[in-house]
Amino acid sequence: MDTLILAFEEVSSVIKESDYPDLKKKGQIAKFTQQLFEQNKIPEGLQPKDMSRFCDNLYRILVSADKEENIKNCINCIKKTVNNTSFKKIPRSISLLQYFFAILVENEIISLPLPKYSCHITEELIELYPFFQKQISVSFDYETQNLD
């Protein structure tokens, strides 16, 4: 085992990349997202702590919207919007996932509601993108609930 660990660099060059389509698509998401950060198009504070999890979540949104086969169009839409948005106007009060999701909805790439995905809709997201207000199906107000 120690020998294999020490020889990892040599061995890794002969290991074939996975042909699993979902992994390739998630890899495309990771690559373009990382490029946006490297090109300083998105504030560093929005960088996901776990890029793999971020890609999984964005991919789940695309699958739920039946857009995973058209991932290049989705990526191009996000890139175009980010590139046409002033760095200072990139929202910092929502997560990067919420931002990308909002871009796709705003550009009518994705239609709401999504049948197999529950969106995390925050007040900040609604303030920036009011069209999410319609997605709140049940409002729970602690002050009006009778707990007796």
Contact map, one row per residue, 1 for C-alpha under 8 A:
1111100000000000000000000000000000000000000000000000000000000000000000000000000000000000000000000000000000000000000000000000000000000000000000000000
1111110000000000000000000000000000000000000000000000000000000000000000000000000000000000000000000000000000000000000000000000000000000000000000000000
1111111000000000000000000000000000000000000000000000000000000000000000000000000000000000000000000000000000000000000000000000000000000000000000000000
1111111100100000000000000000000000000000000000000000000000000000000000000000000000000000000000000000000000000000000000000000000000000000000000000000
1111111100000000000000000000000000000000000000000000000000000000000000000000000000000000000000000000000000000000000000000000000000000000000000000000
0111111110000000000000000000000000000000000000000000000000000000000000000000000000000000000000000000000000000000000000000000000000000000000000000000
0011111111100000000000000000000000000000000000000000000000000000000000000000000000000000000000000000000000000000000000000000000000000000000000000000
0001111111110000000000000000000000000000000000000000000000000000000000000000000000000000000000000000000000000000000000000000000000000000000000000000
0000011111111000000000000000000000000000000000000000000000000000000000000000000000000000000000000000000000000000000000000000000000000000000000000000
0000001111111100000000000000000000000000000000000000000000000000000000000000000000000000000000000000000000000000000000000000000000000000000000000000
0001001111111110000000000000000000000000000000000000000000000000000000000000000000000000000000000000000000000000000000000000000000000000000000000000
0000000111111110000000000000000000000000000000000000000000000000000000000000000000000000000000000000000000000000000000000000000000000000000000000000
0000000011111110000000000000000000000000000000000000000000000000000000000000000000000000000000000000000000000000000000000000000000000000000000000000
0000000001111111000000000000000000000000000000000000000000000000000000000000000000000000000000000000000000000000000000000000000000000000000000000000
0000000000111111100000000000000000000000000000000000000000000000000000000000000000000000000000000000000000000000000000000000000000000000000000000000
0000000000000111110000000000000000000000000000000000000000000000000000000000000000000000000000000000000000000000000000000000000000000000000000000000
0000000000000011111000000000000000000000000000000000000000000000000000000000000000000000000000000000000000000000000000000000000000000000000000000000
0000000000000001111100110000000000000000000000000000000000000000000000000000000000000000000000000000000000000000000000000000000000000000000000000000
0000000000000000111110110000000000000000000000000000000000000000000000000000000000000000000000000000000000000000000000000000000000000000000000000000
0000000000000000011111110000000000000000000000000000000000000000000000000000000000000000000000000000000000000000000000000000000000000000000000000000
0000000000000000001111111000000000000000000000000000000000000000000000000000000000000000000000000000000000000000000000000000000000000000000000000000
0000000000000000000111111100000000000000000000000000000000000000000000000000000000000000000000000000000000000000000000000000000000000000000000000000
0000000000000000011111111110000000000000000000000000000000000000000000000000000000000000000000000000000000000000000000000000000000000000000000000000
0000000000000000011111111111000000000000000000000000000000000000000000000000000000000000000000000000000000000000000000000000000000000000000000000000
0000000000000000000011111111100000000000000000000000000000100000000100100000000000000000000000000000000000000000000000000000000000000000000000000000
0000000000000000000001111111110000000000000000000000001100100000000000000000000000000000000000000000000000000000000000000000000000000000000000000000
0000000000000000000000111111111000000000000000000000001000000000000000000000000000000000000000000000000000000000000000000000000000000000000000000000
0000000000000000000000011111111100000000000000000000000000000000000000000000000000000000000000000000000000000000000000000000000000000000000000000000
0000000000000000000000001111111110000000000000000000001000000000000000000010000000000000000000000000000000000000000000000000000000000000000000000000
0000000000000000000000000111111111000000000000000011001000000000000000000000000000000000000000000000000000000000000000000000000000000000000000000000
0000000000000000000000000011111111100000000000000000000000000000000000000000000000000000000000000000000000000000000000000000000000000000000000000000
0000000000000000000000000001111111110000000000000000000000000000000000000010000000000000000000000000000000000000000000000000000000000000000000000000
0000000000000000000000000000111111111000000000000000000000000000000000000000000000000000000000000000000000000000000000000000000000000000000000000000
0000000000000000000000000000011111111100000000000000000000000000000000000000000000000000000000000000000000000000000000000000000000000000000000000000
0000000000000000000000000000001111111110000000000000000000000000000000000000000000000000000000000000000000000000000000000000000000000000000000000000
0000000000000000000000000000000111111111110000000000000000000000000000000000001000000000000000000000000000000000000000000000000000000000000000000000
0000000000000000000000000000000011111111111100100000000000000000000000000000000000000000000000000000000000000000000000000000000000000000000000000000
0000000000000000000000000000000001111111100000000000000000000000000000000000000000000000000000000000000000000000000000000000000000000000000000000000
0000000000000000000000000000000000111111100000000000000000000000000000000000000000000000000000000000000000000000000000000000000000000000000000000000
0000000000000000000000000000000000011111111100000000000000000000000000000000000000000000000000000000000000000000000000000000000000000000000000000000
0000000000000000000000000000000000011111111000000000000000000000000000000000000001100010000000000000000000000000000000000000000000000000000000000000
0000000000000000000000000000000000011001111101000000000000000000000000000000000001000010010000000000000000000000000000000000000000000000000000000000
0000000000000000000000000000000000001001111111100000000000000000000000000000000000000010010100000000000000000000000000000000000000000000000000000000
0000000000000000000000000000000000001001011111100000000000000000000000000000000000000000000000000000000000000000000000000000000000000000000000000000
0000000000000000000000000000000000000000001111100000000000000000000000000000000000000000000100000000000000000000000000000000000000000000000000000000
0000000000000000000000000000000000000000011111110000000000000000000000000000000000000000000100110000000000000000000000000000000000000000000000000000
0000000000000000000000000000000000001000001111111000000000000000000000000000000000000000000000010000000000000000000000000000000000000000000000000000
0000000000000000000000000000000000000000000001111110010000000000000000000000000000000000000000010000000000000000000000000000000000000000000000000000
0000000000000000000000000000000000000000000000111110000000000000000000000000000000000000000000000000000000000000000000000000000000000000000000000000
0000000000000000000000000000000000000000000000011111110000000000000000000000000000000000000000000000000000000000000000000000000000000000000000000000
0000000000000000000000000000010000000000000000011111111000000000000000000000000000000000000000000000000000000000000000000000000000000000000000000000
0000000000000000000000000000010000000000000000000111111100000000000000000000000000000000000000000000000000000000000000000000000000000000000000000000
0000000000000000000000000000000000000000000000000111111110000000000000000000000000000000000000000000000000000000000000000000000000000000000000000000
0000000000000000000000000000000000000000000000010111111111000000000000000000000000000000000000001000000000000000000000000000000000000000000000000000
0000000000000000000000000110110000000000000000000011111111100000000000000000000000000000000000000000000000000000000000000000000000000000000000000000
0000000000000000000000000100000000000000000000000001111111110000000000000000000000000000000000000000000000000000000000000000000000000000000000000000
0000000000000000000000000000000000000000000000000000111111111000000000000000000000000000000000001000000000000000000000000000000000000000000000000000
0000000000000000000000000000000000000000000000000000011111111100000000000000000000000000000000001000100000000000000000000000000000000000000000000000
0000000000000000000000001100000000000000000000000000001111111110000100000000000000000000000000000000000000000000000000000000000000000000000000000000
0000000000000000000000000000000000000000000000000000000111111111000000000000000000000000000000000000000000000000000010000000000000000000000000000000
0000000000000000000000000000000000000000000000000000000011111111100000000000000000000000000000000000100000000000010010000000000000000000000000000000
0000000000000000000000000000000000000000000000000000000001111111111100100000000000000000000000000000000000000100000000000000000000000000000000000000
0000000000000000000000000000000000000000000000000000000000111111111100000000000000000000000000000000000000000000000000000000000000000000000000000000
0000000000000000000000000000000000000000000000000000000000011111111000000000000000000000000000000000000000000000011110000000000000000000000000000000
0000000000000000000000000000000000000000000000000000000000001111111100000000000000000000000000000000000000000110011000000000000000000000000000000000
0000000000000000000000000000000000000000000000000000000000000111111110000000000000000000000000000000000000000000000000000000000000000000000000000000
0000000000000000000000000000000000000000000000000000000000000111111111100100000000000000000000000000000000000100000000000000000000000000000000000000
0000000000000000000000001000000000000000000000000000000000100110111111100000000000000000000000000000000000000000000000000000000000000000000000000000
0000000000000000000000000000000000000000000000000000000000000000011111100000000000000000000000000000000000000000000000000000000000000000000000000000
0000000000000000000000000000000000000000000000000000000000000000001111111100000000000000000000000000000000000000000000000000000000000000000000000000
0000000000000000000000001000000000000000000000000000000000000100001111111110000000000000000000000000000000000000000000000000000000000000000000000000
0000000000000000000000000000000000000000000000000000000000000000000001111111000000000000000000000000000000000000000000000000000000000000000000000000
0000000000000000000000000000000000000000000000000000000000000000000001111111100000000000000000000000000000000000000000000000000000000000000000000000
0000000000000000000000000000000000000000000000000000000000000000001001111111110000000000000000000000000100001000000000000000000000000000000000000000
0000000000000000000000000000100100000000000000000000000000000000000000111111111000000000000000000000000000000000000000000000000000000000000000000000
0000000000000000000000000000000000000000000000000000000000000000000000011111111100000000000000000000000000000000000000000000000000000000000000000000
0000000000000000000000000000000000000000000000000000000000000000000000001111111110000000000000000000001100100000000000000000000000000000000000000000
0000000000000000000000000000000000000000000000000000000000000000000000000111111111000000000000000001001100000000000000000000000000000000000000000000
0000000000000000000000000000000000010000000000000000000000000000000000000011111111100000000000000000000000000000000000000000000000000000000000000000
0000000000000000000000000000000000000000000000000000000000000000000000000001111111110000000000000000000000000000000000000000000000000000000000000000
0000000000000000000000000000000000000000000000000000000000000000000000000000111111111000000000000000001000000000000000000000000000000000000000000000
0000000000000000000000000000000000000000110000000000000000000000000000000000011111111100010000000000000000000000000000000000000000000000000000000000
0000000000000000000000000000000000000000100000000000000000000000000000000000001111111100000000000000000000000000000000000000000000000000000000000000
0000000000000000000000000000000000000000000000000000000000000000000000000000000111111100000000000000000000000000000000000000000000000000000000000000
0000000000000000000000000000000000000000000000000000000000000000000000000000000011111110110000000000000000000000000000000000000000000000000000000000
0000000000000000000000000000000000000000000000000000000000000000000000000000000001111111110000000000000000000000000000000000000000000000000000000000
0000000000000000000000000000000000000000111000000000000000000000000000000000000000001111110000000000000000000000000000000000000000000000000000000000
0000000000000000000000000000000000000000000000000000000000000000000000000000000000000111110000000000000000000000000000000000000000000000000000000000
0000000000000000000000000000000000000000000000000000000000000000000000000000000000001111111000000000000000000000000000000000000000000000000000000000
0000000000000000000000000000000000000000011000000000000000000000000000000000000001001111111100000000000000000000000000000000000000000000000000000000
0000000000000000000000000000000000000000000000000000000000000000000000000000000000000000111111000010000000000000000000000000000000000000000000000000
0000000000000000000000000000000000000000001011000000000000000000000000000000000000000000011111100000000000000000000000000000000000000000000000000000
0000000000000000000000000000000000000000000000000000000000000000000000000000000000000000001111100000000000000000000000000001100000000000000000000000
0000000000000000000000000000000000000000000000000000000000000000000000000000000000000000001111110110000000000000000000000001100000000000000000000000
0000000000000000000000000000000000000000000001000000000000000000000000000000000000000000000111111110000000000000000000000000000000000000000000000000
0000000000000000000000000000000000000000000001110000000000000000000000000000000000000000000001111111000000000000000000000000000000000000000000000000
0000000000000000000000000000000000000000000000000000010011000000000000000000000000000000000000111111100000000000000000000000000000000000000000000000
0000000000000000000000000000000000000000000000000000000000000000000000000000000000000000000001111111110000000000000000010000100000000000000000000000
0000000000000000000000000000000000000000000000000000000000000000000000000000000000000000001001111111111000000000000000000000000000000000000000000000
0000000000000000000000000000000000000000000000000000000000000000000000000000010000000000000000011111111100000000000000000000000000000000000000000000
0000000000000000000000000000000000000000000000000000000001001000000000000000000000000000000000001111111110000000000000000000000000000000000000000000
0000000000000000000000000000000000000000000000000000000000000000000000000000000000000000000000000111111111000000000000000000000010000000000000000000
0000000000000000000000000000000000000000000000000000000000000000000000000000110010000000000000000011111111100000000000000000000000000000000000000000
0000000000000000000000000000000000000000000000000000000000000000000000000100110000000000000000000001111111111100000000000000000000000000000000000000
0000000000000000000000000000000000000000000000000000000000000000000000000000000000000000000000000000111111111111000000000000000000000000000000000000
0000000000000000000000000000000000000000000000000000000000000000000000000000000000000000000000000000011111111000000000000000000000000000000000000000
0000000000000000000000000000000000000000000000000000000000000000000000000000100000000000000000000000001111111100000000000000000000000000000000000000
0000000000000000000000000000000000000000000000000000000000000000000000000000000000000000000000000000000111111110000000000000000000000000000000000000
0000000000000000000000000000000000000000000000000000000000000000000000000100000000000000000000000000000111111110000000000000000000000000000000000000
0000000000000000000000000000000000000000000000000000000000000100101000000000000000000000000000000000000110111111000000000000000000000000000000000000
0000000000000000000000000000000000000000000000000000000000000000100000000000000000000000000000000000000010011111110000000000000000000000000000000000
0000000000000000000000000000000000000000000000000000000000000000000000000000000000000000000000000000000010000111110000000000000000000010000000000000
0000000000000000000000000000000000000000000000000000000000000000000000000000000000000000000000000000000000000011111000000000000000000010000000000000
0000000000000000000000000000000000000000000000000000000000001001100000000000000000000000000000000000000000000011111111000000000000000000000000000000
0000000000000000000000000000000000000000000000000000000000000001100000000000000000000000000000000000000000000000111110000000000000000000000000000000
0000000000000000000000000000000000000000000000000000000000000001000000000000000000000000000000000000000000000000011111000000000000000000000000000000
0000000000000000000000000000000000000000000000000000000000011001000000000000000000000000000000000000000000000000011111100000000000000000000000000000
0000000000000000000000000000000000000000000000000000000000000000000000000000000000000000000000000000000000000000010111110000000000000000000000000000
0000000000000000000000000000000000000000000000000000000000000000000000000000000000000000000000000000000000000000000011111000000000000000000000000000
0000000000000000000000000000000000000000000000000000000000000000000000000000000000000000000000000100000000000000000001111100000000000000000000000000
0000000000000000000000000000000000000000000000000000000000000000000000000000000000000000000000000000000000000000000000111110110000010001000000000000
0000000000000000000000000000000000000000000000000000000000000000000000000000000000000000000000000000000000000000000000011111110000000000000000000000
0000000000000000000000000000000000000000000000000000000000000000000000000000000000000000000000000000000000000000000000001111111000000000000000000000
0000000000000000000000000000000000000000000000000000000000000000000000000000000000000000000011000000000000000000000000000111111100000000000000000000
0000000000000000000000000000000000000000000000000000000000000000000000000000000000000000000011000100000000000000000000001111111111010000000000000000
0000000000000000000000000000000000000000000000000000000000000000000000000000000000000000000000000000000000000000000000001111111111111000000000000000
0000000000000000000000000000000000000000000000000000000000000000000000000000000000000000000000000000000000000000000000000011111111000000000000000000
0000000000000000000000000000000000000000000000000000000000000000000000000000000000000000000000000000000000000000000000000001111111000000000000000000
0000000000000000000000000000000000000000000000000000000000000000000000000000000000000000000000000000010000000000000000000000111111110000000000000000
0000000000000000000000000000000000000000000000000000000000000000000000000000000000000000000000000000000000000000000000000000111111111000000000000000
0000000000000000000000000000000000000000000000000000000000000000000000000000000000000000000000000000000000000000000000000000010011111110000000000000
0000000000000000000000000000000000000000000000000000000000000000000000000000000000000000000000000000000000000000000000001000110011111111000000000000
0000000000000000000000000000000000000000000000000000000000000000000000000000000000000000000000000000000000000000000000000000010001111111000000000000
0000000000000000000000000000000000000000000000000000000000000000000000000000000000000000000000000000000000000000000000000000000000111111100000000000
0000000000000000000000000000000000000000000000000000000000000000000000000000000000000000000000000000000000000001100000000000000000111111100000000000
0000000000000000000000000000000000000000000000000000000000000000000000000000000000000000000000000000000000000000000000001000000000011111111000000000
0000000000000000000000000000000000000000000000000000000000000000000000000000000000000000000000000000000000000000000000000000000000000111111000000000
0000000000000000000000000000000000000000000000000000000000000000000000000000000000000000000000000000000000000000000000000000000000000001111100000000
0000000000000000000000000000000000000000000000000000000000000000000000000000000000000000000000000000000000000000000000000000000000000001111110000000
0000000000000000000000000000000000000000000000000000000000000000000000000000000000000000000000000000000000000000000000000000000000000000011111000000
0000000000000000000000000000000000000000000000000000000000000000000000000000000000000000000000000000000000000000000000000000000000000000001111111000
0000000000000000000000000000000000000000000000000000000000000000000000000000000000000000000000000000000000000000000000000000000000000000000111111000
0000000000000000000000000000000000000000000000000000000000000000000000000000000000000000000000000000000000000000000000000000000000000000000011111000
0000000000000000000000000000000000000000000000000000000000000000000000000000000000000000000000000000000000000000000000000000000000000000000011111100
0000000000000000000000000000000000000000000000000000000000000000000000000000000000000000000000000000000000000000000000000000000000000000000011111110
0000000000000000000000000000000000000000000000000000000000000000000000000000000000000000000000000000000000000000000000000000000000000000000000011111
0000000000000000000000000000000000000000000000000000000000000000000000000000000000000000000000000000000000000000000000000000000000000000000000001111
0000000000000000000000000000000000000000000000000000000000000000000000000000000000000000000000000000000000000000000000000000000000000000000000000111
